Amino acid sequence: MLVFEDHLDLLLLLLLLFQTKSFCVKLNKDVITAETGLCAVIHCSFSTPSDFYPSSLAWFKCEPGRRCTDSDIMFHSKNKNKIQSSFLGRPDLSQRNCSIIINDLQLSDSGTYHFRVNRDNDGFSFTFSRATVSVKALQQKPTVQTPALTEGQHSPTFTWTWRGAGDAPPNVTTATTDRLTPVDHRHRHSSTLWLTASAELHGAELSCTVSYKPSSSSTQDSVRINVTYVKDLEVSGDTVVKEGDSLNVTCSVDSFPPSRLMWFGPNKTRLNVSETTESSCQTDLGSASLLIHNVTQAQSGQYMCEGLHLNSSQTRDSVFFPDLRKPVLVGHTSVEEGSALNLTCTVDSFPPSNVTVRKSGLEVTKRNETRSYKTDPGSASLVIMNVTPENTGIYECTVQHELKNQTTHTHTHVEVLCKKALYKTDALLLLLLLLLLL
């Protein structure tokens, strides 16, 4: 009987079409493909003879080969109790629009959908060709708009945009690391995050998740933040070495993108490539090492490291010097009473050291004694006019390095010869000379 009624409906429909040629329905010809959590739109329009006034329309979901019943109704234009929650109708009988939207798709929504138009005055209805919907797992991802980030500049915004089709509002959220405090403004299809760009955020990962609660469908996309920044140059290593040892100092700077580092010697010339090693891009830490074997005092001086980062540069000076050499104290150590004592102490160092020359122990300046001191970087002189035997003693040179707490000493013994003793010695020498001549 059911088969007969189907054939009867078909015969009536064909008869009407033959008589009026005015029944027409336009449906999607191809299979409608969609993803879980999104929606599918079945576009549909129909036309009827001028004497056919449709009163309602219905959509059924049933497999081909069997008659659709009331239990298969997914949408009915006049009976809200027969509208399933995921179906949103936008039919307009006056405009002959029979399109529907299936929201929050699930895999079980795959199947065949049939459209039926009803007329109330005689109960006549007709069902047209079916539309096929295929639902697959959610594959779409949100679009993340990432601005350029530079430390210290104005607060940028990250915007996650969801362009999945459908009328059901998705739940757009942001998942961030502990280092971020988002201010999340949620709209229907987007979420915006404000943050302050800093070096600490470089490499952080931000994730955007779009979820649909009814179906528990969700999709996610992540971005890794790159922040342009540069820290201060740092020089590490021992800049005080002994002559003959090796000097090994490293200049480094934390930056992104990695900085280019170069070493310059005391004469402001760039050092050879062999003396600069290596830059590690993997850690965003640029570094350059200066290695000099068998150092000499002549290599002492001011070395400069220069870092180039994009359109900016910075420098850091590093002073290298071997350990202090022993000072040299020169001058006549035997002087005649009444003459002048002149002692000069020098030391080779960089930068030049502070040098002093004085007599050891407690010294009291004699009356009529004239002294003068002369100090230059790396040297000092002591001049005593009209010396007396009391000026005999130990004279000490003290060297204090300017940049490090290092002191070195040297000393010499000065003897002042009395004039009387000097005359007696001259007389004996003269007598000895006369005896030799005789």
C-alpha positions in Angstrom: 0.0 0.0 0.0 2.9 2.4 0.8 4.5 1.7 -2.5 1.2 2.3 -4.3 0.8 5.6 -2.5 4.3 6.6 -3.5 3.6 5.8 -7.1 0.3 7.6 -6.8 2.0 10.7 -5.6 4.5 10.4 -8.4 1.7 10.0 -11.0 -0.2 13.0 -9.7 3.0 15.0 -9.8 3.8 13.9 -13.3 0.2 14.7 -14.3 0.4 18.2 -12.9 3.8 18.8 -14.6 2.4 17.5 -17.8 -0.6 19.7 -17.6 1.0 22.9 -16.4 4.7 22.5 -16.6 4.9 24.8 -13.7 6.2 22.6 -10.9 9.9 23.1 -10.4 12.4 22.7 -7.5 16.0 23.7 -7.6 18.3 21.9 -5.2 22.1 21.4 -4.8 23.0 18.9 -7.5 26.3 17.9 -5.9 26.9 16.4 -2.5 27.1 19.0 0.2 30.3 18.6 2.2 30.8 20.2 5.6 32.7 19.7 8.8 31.6 18.9 12.3 30.8 22.0 14.4 30.1 24.1 11.3 26.9 24.3 9.3 25.6 23.1 5.9 23.2 25.1 3.8 20.8 23.3 1.5 19.9 25.9 -1.1 16.4 25.3 -2.4 13.7 27.1 -4.4 10.5 26.0 -6.0 7.7 27.1 -8.2 4.1 25.9 -8.5 1.2 26.5 -10.8 -0.7 29.6 -10.3 -3.6 27.7 -8.8 -1.4 25.9 -6.3 -1.1 27.7 -3.0 1.4 26.0 -0.7 0.6 26.1 3.0 3.6 24.5 4.5 6.8 22.8 3.7 8.9 20.1 5.4 12.3 18.6 5.3 12.8 14.9 6.0 16.0 12.9 6.6 15.6 9.3 5.4 17.5 7.0 3.3 16.6 6.4 -0.3 14.3 3.4 -1.0 12.0 4.0 1.9 9.1 6.3 2.5 9.7 9.2 4.8 7.4 9.4 7.8 6.7 12.0 10.5 9.4 10.6 12.6 11.9 11.6 9.9 10.8 15.3 9.9 13.8 17.6 10.6 12.0 20.8 9.9 8.4 21.9 9.4 7.4 25.4 8.6 4.1 25.4 10.6 4.9 23.0 13.4 7.6 24.2 15.7 7.4 20.9 17.7 8.7 19.2 14.6 11.8 21.4 14.2 15.0 19.8 15.4 17.2 22.1 17.4 20.1 22.1 15.0 17.9 23.2 12.1 17.4 26.8 11.3 14.8 27.5 8.6 14.8 30.5 6.5 12.0 29.4 4.1 9.6 32.0 2.7 6.6 30.5 1.1 5.7 33.7 -0.6 9.1 33.9 -2.2 9.1 30.1 -2.9 12.3 29.8 -0.8 12.8 26.4 0.8 16.4 26.7 1.9 17.5 25.5 5.3 20.6 25.7 7.4 21.8 22.7 9.5 23.9 24.1 12.4 26.4 22.5 14.7 26.9 19.6 12.3 27.7 16.2 13.7 28.9 13.1 11.8 25.4 11.6 12.3 24.0 14.4 10.2 25.4 12.8 7.0 22.6 11.4 4.9 19.8 12.2 2.4 17.4 15.0 2.9 14.0 15.3 1.1 11.8 18.3 0.6 8.0 18.3 0.6 5.4 21.0 -0.2 1.9 20.7 1.3 -1.4 22.2 0.4 -4.0 22.2 3.1 -7.3 22.5 1.2 -7.1 19.1 -0.3 -4.1 17.6 1.6 -2.1 17.4 -1.6 1.7 17.3 -1.3 4.6 16.5 -3.4 8.2 15.5 -2.7 11.0 16.4 -4.9 14.5 15.1 -5.5 16.8 14.6 -2.6 19.9 16.5 -1.4 22.9 14.6 0.0 25.0 15.9 2.9 28.4 14.5 3.9 29.8 15.6 7.2 33.5 15.0 8.0 35.8 15.8 11.0 36.6 19.5 11.6 39.7 20.5 9.6 39.4 24.3 9.4 41.6 26.5 11.6 41.2 30.0 12.8 43.2 32.8 11.2 45.7 34.5 13.5 46.8 38.0 12.6 50.2 38.7 14.3 51.7 42.3 14.2 55.4 43.1 14.2 56.6 43.3 17.8 59.4 45.6 19.1 60.4 45.9 22.7 59.4 49.3 24.2 57.0 50.3 21.5 53.2 50.7 21.8 51.1 47.7 22.8 50.2 45.6 19.8 47.1 43.5 19.4 46.7 39.9 18.3 43.4 39.1 16.6 42.1 35.6 16.2 39.5 35.4 13.4 37.2 32.5 12.8 35.7 32.4 9.3 33.9 29.1 9.5 30.5 29.1 7.9 27.4 29.0 10.0 25.0 31.1 12.1 25.6 29.5 15.5 28.1 31.6 17.4 31.4 29.8 18.1 33.2 30.1 21.4 36.6 31.7 20.6 39.1 31.6 23.4 42.8 32.3 23.8 45.2 30.1 25.5 48.4 31.8 26.7 51.5 31.1 28.7 51.8 32.2 32.3 53.9 35.2 31.2 50.9 36.9 29.5 47.9 38.6 31.0 45.4 38.8 28.2 42.5 41.3 27.9 40.1 39.2 25.9 37.3 40.9 24.1 35.1 38.2 22.6 33.0 38.8 19.6 31.1 36.5 17.4 33.9 35.3 15.3 37.0 36.9 16.8 39.1 37.4 19.9 41.7 40.1 20.5 44.7 40.1 22.9 46.6 43.2 24.0 50.1 42.7 25.4 53.2 44.7 26.1 56.1 43.6 23.9 59.2 42.6 25.9 62.2 40.4 25.5 60.7 38.0 28.0 57.8 37.3 25.6 60.1 36.4 22.7 59.5 32.8 21.8 56.2 32.5 23.7 53.4 30.5 22.1 49.9 31.7 21.8 47.0 29.4 20.9 43.5 30.2 19.7 40.8 27.6 20.1 37.4 27.6 18.5 34.9 25.3 20.1 31.3 24.4 19.7 29.8 23.2 23.0 26.8 21.2 21.7 29.0 18.9 19.6 32.2 19.3 21.5 33.9 20.1 18.2 37.0 22.3 18.4 39.9 23.5 16.3 43.0 25.3 17.3 45.9 27.2 15.8 49.1 28.5 17.5 51.6 31.1 16.8 55.0 31.7 18.2 55.8 35.3 19.1 59.0 37.0 17.8 59.9 40.2 19.6 62.6 42.5 18.2 64.9 43.5 21.1 68.5 44.0 22.0 70.1 44.0 25.5 73.3 45.7 26.6 76.7 44.4 25.5 78.6 42.4 28.1 82.3 41.5 28.2 83.3 38.5 30.3 86.7 36.9 30.9 89.9 37.9 32.8 91.5 41.0 31.4 94.5 40.6 33.7 97.0 38.0 32.5 100.7 37.4 32.9 103.0 37.9 30.0 103.3 34.7 28.0 99.8 33.5 29.0 96.7 33.6 26.8 94.1 36.3 26.8 90.5 35.0 26.3 87.6 37.4 26.6 84.1 37.2 25.2 81.7 39.9 24.1 78.1 38.9 24.0 74.6 40.4 23.6 71.2 38.9 23.9 69.1 40.1 21.0 66.7 39.1 18.2 67.5 39.0 15.4 71.1 38.1 16.5 73.5 40.9 16.5 76.8 41.1 14.6 79.8 41.5 16.9 83.3 42.7 16.1 86.5 43.3 18.1 88.8 46.3 17.5 92.3 46.6 18.9 94.0 49.6 20.6 94.8 51.1 17.2 91.0 51.0 16.3 91.6 48.4 13.6 89.3 45.4 13.3 90.9 42.2 14.5 91.4 39.3 12.2 88.6 36.8 11.7 90.8 34.2 13.4 90.6 36.1 16.6 86.8 36.3 16.6 84.6 33.3 17.2 81.5 32.4 17.2 77.8 33.5 16.9 75.1 31.2 18.1 71.9 31.9 16.2 70.0 29.0 17.8 69.9 30.8 21.2 69.6 34.3 19.7 72.7 35.1 21.7 75.4 36.7 19.6 78.9 36.3 20.9 82.5 37.0 19.8 85.6 35.7 21.6 89.0 37.4 21.5 91.8 35.0 22.0 95.5 36.1 22.0 98.2 33.5 22.8 101.5 34.4 24.4 100.6 38.0 25.3 103.2 40.7 25.6 103.2 44.1 27.3 103.1 45.7 23.8 99.7 44.2 23.3 98.2 46.0 26.3 95.7 48.6 25.5 92.0 49.4 25.1 90.1 46.8 23.1 86.5 47.6 21.9 83.6 45.3 21.1 81.0 46.7 18.7 77.6 45.2 18.3 75.4 45.9 15.2 71.7 45.2 15.5 69.5 46.2 12.6 69.9 50.0 12.3 71.5 50.5 15.7 74.9 49.9 17.2 76.6 49.9 20.6 80.1 49.5 21.9 81.8 48.3 25.0 85.4 49.0 25.9 87.6 46.4 27.7 91.1 47.2 29.0 93.6 44.4 28.7 97.0 44.5 30.6 99.5 41.9 31.7 100.5 41.8 35.3 102.7 44.7 36.4 106.4 44.5 35.6 108.9 45.3 38.3 109.7 49.0 38.4 113.2 50.3 37.6 114.9 52.7 39.9 117.9 54.6 38.4 120.3 57.3 39.5 123.7 57.7 41.2 123.7 55.9 44.5 127.0 57.4 45.7 127.0 61.1 45.8 129.3 63.7 47.3 128.2 65.8 50.2 126.8 69.1 49.1 125.9 67.8 45.6 122.5 66.7 44.3 120.8 63.3 44.5 118.6 62.5 41.5 116.6 59.2 41.5 114.0 58.3 38.8 111.6 55.3 39.0 109.7 54.0 35.9 107.4 51.1 35.2 105.9 49.8 31.9 102.1 49.3 32.3 98.8 50.1 30.8 97.2 52.2 31.7 100.2 54.1 33.2 100.6 53.5 37.0 101.0 55.9 39.8 104.6 56.0 40.9 106.2 57.5 44.1 109.8 57.7 45.3 110.7 58.4 48.9 113.3 57.4 51.6 112.3 54.5 53.8 111.4 55.1 57.4 110.7 58.4 59.1 112.4 61.2 57.3 112.7 64.8 58.5 113.5 67.5 56.0 116.6 69.4 57.0 117.0 73.1 57.1 118.3 74.6 53.9 117.5 71.3 52.1 115.8 71.7 48.8 113.7 68.8 47.4 111.7 68.5 44.2 109.3 65.8 42.9 108.3 65.2 39.4 105.6 62.7 38.5 104.5 61.6 35.1 102.2 58.8 34.1 104.3 55.7 34.8 107.3 57.5 36.3 108.4 59.7 39.2 111.7 61.5 40.1 113.1 62.7 43.4 115.8 65.4 43.5 117.5 66.5 46.7 119.9 69.4 46.5 122.9 69.9 48.8 122.8 66.4 50.3 124.4 65.6 53.6 125.4 62.3 55.3 121.9 62.2 56.9 120.5 61.6 53.4 122.2 58.2 53.3 119.7 55.4 53.4 117.2 53.2 51.6 115.1 54.8 48.9 112.0 53.0 47.8 109.9 53.2 44.6 106.2 52.3 45.0 103.9 51.5 42.0 100.1 51.5 42.3 98.2 50.3 39.3 95.3 52.6 38.3 92.7 50.0 37.5 93.4 47.1 39.9 94.4 46.8 43.4 98.0 45.8 42.7 101.2 47.3 44.2 104.8 46.6 43.6 108.0 48.0 45.1 111.7 48.3 44.4 114.5 50.0 46.4 118.1 51.1 46.3 120.7 52.2 48.8 122.1 55.7 48.6 125.4 56.7 50.3 126.5 60.3 50.7 130.3 60.6 50.9 131.8 63.3 53.2 134.1 65.9 51.6 136.8 65.3 54.3 137.0 61.7 53.6 137.1 62.5 49.9 140.1 64.9 50.3 142.1 62.2 52.3 141.5 59.7 49.6 142.7 62.1 46.9 146.0 62.9 48.8 146.8 59.3 49.2 146.3 58.7 45.5 148.6 61.6 44.7 151.3 60.3 47.0 151.1 56.9 45.4 151.4 58.4 42.0 154.6 60.3 42.9 156.2 57.2 44.3 155.5 55.3 41.1 157.0 58.0 39.0 160.2 58.0 41.1 
